[in-house]
């Protein structure tokens, strides 16, 4: 991916809706050439990818990330081959290990996360999905090392430019590194933090994310419900468009190749965040 920023959006799921397809087409026209979709449990995400690829013929679509328990490697390879025949090779698959509960829900054994992911990658059809079209939703060093060894790179969630700098120094310049970055376009700090907590606060209690945030340097004092101000300000960029641009530059200066921007809005806001995507589109033209 040669572009520097992309749109990461929960709202782009459900792409059978005309409004979502129209938004995808406009995003492409605005200069957003990479659209990131959360994979969740896998249900319907590749159907959404199909719709978005058709709506935005100049864009690529990346799953960020697709839980491995929703489809076998063979099923995933088959579906991506179908997408390639219909739209060209514009799909990138980000994979995540999920949780033991997700494995149990499918009647499968979670096992050792690293070993399980290795076996999943072993069984993907490399003629359909070569390593440069695969990413891992990695955070900790062992999964990051697997991503560097077996895929194009990794897409970490809820991280800081400091994390990016540390991991880039550790693994070297080659693996593709595309952090998720939540953003709130609101210059009132209290409103912005409220929107941030509503959008990503629940994830701060998830063991995997909390463990990584502790590695970054956060402590028990930061893991109050919704997260401390210090933690929220570190993982969610808020303020003006220039404030958001500054955070993107910090990630880039730290070694990120691409930043996936996830717009969060005031609780209760409905519809697609078109106004915010339009305002931030200037970032797609920055070098």
C-alpha positions in Angstrom: 0.0 0.0 0.0 1.7 3.2 -1.2 -0.9 5.5 0.3 -0.1 7.0 3.7 -3.6 7.0 5.3 -6.9 5.1 5.0 -10.4 5.0 6.4 -11.1 2.3 9.0 -14.9 2.2 9.5 -17.5 0.1 11.3 -20.1 2.1 9.3 -18.8 0.6 6.1 -20.0 -2.8 7.2 -23.5 -3.6 5.8 -22.4 -2.5 2.4 -25.5 -3.9 0.7 -27.1 -0.6 1.7 -26.9 2.0 -1.2 -25.8 4.8 1.2 -22.7 2.8 2.2 -21.8 2.0 -1.5 -22.3 5.7 -2.4 -20.0 6.7 0.5 -17.3 4.2 -0.6 -17.5 5.7 -4.1 -17.1 9.2 -2.7 -14.2 8.2 -0.4 -12.4 7.0 -3.5 -13.0 10.3 -5.3 -11.8 12.2 -2.2 -8.5 10.3 -2.4 -9.0 7.6 0.2 -7.6 4.7 -1.6 -7.6 2.2 1.3 -10.8 1.2 3.1 -10.4 -0.9 6.3 -13.3 -3.0 7.5 -13.5 -4.6 10.9 -13.8 -8.4 10.4 -15.6 -9.0 13.7 -16.6 -12.7 13.8 -16.3 -13.0 10.0 -20.0 -13.1 9.2 -20.7 -11.3 6.0 -17.4 -9.3 5.9 -16.3 -10.7 2.5 -19.8 -9.9 1.1 -19.1 -6.3 2.3 -15.7 -6.4 0.7 -17.3 -7.4 -2.6 -19.8 -4.5 -2.5 -17.1 -2.0 -1.6 -14.7 -3.1 -4.3 -17.5 -2.7 -6.9 -18.4 0.7 -5.6 -14.9 2.1 -5.4 -13.0 0.6 -8.4 -9.8 2.6 -7.6 -9.6 1.5 -4.0 -8.3 -1.5 -2.1 -10.2 -3.0 0.8 -8.5 -4.5 3.9 -10.0 -6.6 6.6 -8.8 -5.1 9.9 -9.0 -7.8 11.2 -10.9 -11.0 10.2 -11.2 -13.5 13.0 -9.8 -16.8 11.8 -12.6 -18.8 13.4 -15.3 -17.7 11.0 -13.9 -19.5 8.0 -11.3 -22.2 7.2 -8.2 -21.3 5.2 -9.6 -23.1 2.2 -12.9 -21.1 2.4 -11.0 -17.9 2.7 -8.8 -18.6 -0.2 -11.8 -19.6 -2.4 -13.7 -16.4 -1.6 -10.7 -14.1 -2.2 -10.1 -15.9 -5.6 -13.7 -15.1 -6.4 -13.2 -11.4 -5.4 -10.0 -11.2 -7.5 -11.8 -12.6 -10.6 -14.6 -10.0 -10.2 -12.6 -7.0 -9.2 -8.8 -7.6 -9.6 -6.4 -8.2 -6.8 -7.5 -5.4 -4.6 -8.3 -7.3 -1.4 -5.8 -7.5 1.5 -6.7 -9.8 4.4 -5.8 -8.9 7.9 -6.2 -11.9 10.2 -6.7 -12.0 14.0 -6.6 -14.9 16.5 -9.7 -13.8 18.3 -10.5 -15.3 21.7 -11.0 -18.8 23.1 -14.7 -18.1 23.3 -14.8 -17.5 19.5 -13.1 -20.8 18.9 -15.5 -22.6 21.3 -18.5 -21.1 19.6 -17.4 -22.8 16.4 -16.6 -26.1 18.2 -12.9 -25.6 17.6 -9.8 -25.7 19.8 -8.1 -22.4 20.4 -4.8 -24.0 21.4 -1.6 -21.9 21.6 -2.4 -18.7 19.7 1.0 -18.5 17.9 0.9 -22.2 16.9 -2.8 -21.9 15.8 -2.1 -18.9 13.6 1.0 -20.6 12.1 -1.2 -23.6 11.1 -3.8 -21.3 9.7 -1.3 -19.5 7.5 0.2 -22.8 6.4 -3.2 -23.8 4.9 -3.9 -20.6 3.0 -3.5 -21.0 -0.8 -0.4 -18.9 -1.4 -1.2 -18.6 -5.1 -4.3 -16.6 -4.1 -3.1 -14.8 -1.1 0.7 -14.4 -1.2 2.3 -13.0 1.9 2.2 -9.4 0.7 -1.6 -9.6 0.7 -1.8 -10.8 4.3 -1.4 -8.9 7.5 -1.8 -10.0 11.2 -3.6 -8.1 13.9 -0.6 -8.5 16.1 0.4 -6.6 19.3 2.9 -8.6 21.3 6.4 -9.3 20.1 5.9 -13.0 19.3 2.9 -12.4 17.1 4.6 -9.4 15.5 7.6 -11.6 14.7 5.2 -14.1 13.1 3.6 -11.4 11.0 7.1 -10.2 9.9 8.2 -13.7 9.0 5.0 -15.0 7.3 3.0 -12.1 6.0 3.4 -8.6 4.7 3.3 -7.0 8.1 0.8 -6.1 10.9 -2.1 -3.9 11.9 -2.0 -3.1 15.6 -5.1 -1.8 17.4 -5.0 0.8 20.2 -1.4 1.7 20.1 0.7 4.9 20.3 3.5 6.3 18.2 5.8 5.1 20.9 4.7 1.5 20.4 5.3 2.0 16.6 8.8 3.3 17.2 9.8 0.5 19.6 8.5 -2.3 17.3 9.9 -0.7 14.2 13.4 -0.6 15.8 13.0 -4.2 17.0 11.9 -5.8 13.7 13.5 -3.5 11.1 12.3 -1.5 8.2 10.8 -4.0 5.9 7.6 -5.4 7.4 4.5 -3.2 6.6 3.2 -1.5 9.7 -0.3 0.1 9.7 -1.6 1.1 13.1 -5.2 1.8 13.8 -5.8 5.3 15.0 -9.1 6.4 16.5 -9.8 10.1 16.0 -12.4 12.7 17.2 -12.8 15.9 15.3 -13.8 18.1 18.2 -11.7 20.8 19.9 -13.6 20.5 23.2 -11.5 18.0 25.2 -14.3 16.8 27.4 -16.7 16.2 24.5 -13.9 14.5 22.6 -13.0 12.2 25.4 -16.6 11.3 25.9 -16.9 10.3 22.3 -13.6 8.4 22.6 -14.8 6.5 25.6 -18.1 5.6 23.9 -16.3 4.4 20.8 -13.3 2.4 22.2 -13.6 2.5 26.0 -14.9 -1.1 26.2 -11.8 -2.4 24.4 -9.6 -1.1 27.2 -10.8 -3.9 29.5 -10.0 -6.7 27.0 -7.1 -8.7 28.3 -5.1 -8.6 25.1 -5.3 -4.9 24.6 -4.8 -4.1 28.3 -1.7 -6.3 28.4 -0.2 -4.5 25.4 -1.1 -1.1 26.9 0.7 -2.1 30.1 3.8 -3.0 28.0 3.6 0.5 26.6 3.6 2.0 30.1 0.1 2.4 31.4 -0.8 1.2 34.9 -3.8 0.3 37.0 -4.6 4.0 37.4 -5.3 4.2 33.7 -7.7 1.3 33.6 -10.6 3.0 35.3 -13.9 2.4 33.4 -13.6 4.1 30.0 -9.9 4.8 30.6 -8.0 7.7 32.2 -7.7 11.0 30.4 -4.0 10.1 30.0 -4.8 6.8 28.3 -7.6 8.2 26.1 -5.4 11.1 24.9 -2.6 8.7 24.1 -4.7 6.3 22.0 -7.3 8.6 20.5 -6.3 11.8 18.6 -8.7 14.6 19.1 -9.1 18.2 18.3 -8.8 20.0 14.9 -7.9 18.5 11.6 -4.4 19.8 12.2 -4.3 18.0 15.5 -5.2 14.7 13.7 -2.6 15.4 11.1 0.0 15.9 13.8 -0.7 12.5 15.3 -0.5 10.9 11.8 2.9 12.5 11.3 4.0 11.2 14.7 3.1 7.7 13.6 4.9 8.2 10.3 8.0 9.6 12.0 8.0 6.6 14.3 8.1 4.2 11.4 4.5 3.5 10.4 4.0 3.0 6.7 0.2 3.7 6.7 -2.3 4.9 9.4 -5.9 3.6 9.4 -8.1 6.4 10.7 -11.2 5.5 12.7 -13.5 8.4 13.1 -15.4 8.4 16.4 -18.3 10.8 17.0 -20.5 12.2 19.8 -22.6 9.4 21.4 -26.0 9.3 19.6 -24.7 10.4 16.3 -26.2 8.4 13.5 -25.3 7.7 9.9 -22.0 7.8 8.2 -19.3 10.3 9.2 -19.1 11.8 5.8 -18.4 15.3 7.0 -15.4 14.1 9.0 -14.1 12.0 6.1 -14.3 15.0 3.8 -12.5 17.3 6.2 -9.7 14.8 6.8 -9.3 14.0 3.1 -6.5 16.6 2.9 -4.3 14.0 4.7 -4.4 11.8 1.7 -2.5 14.4 -0.2 0.3 14.8 2.3 3.6 13.2 1.6 
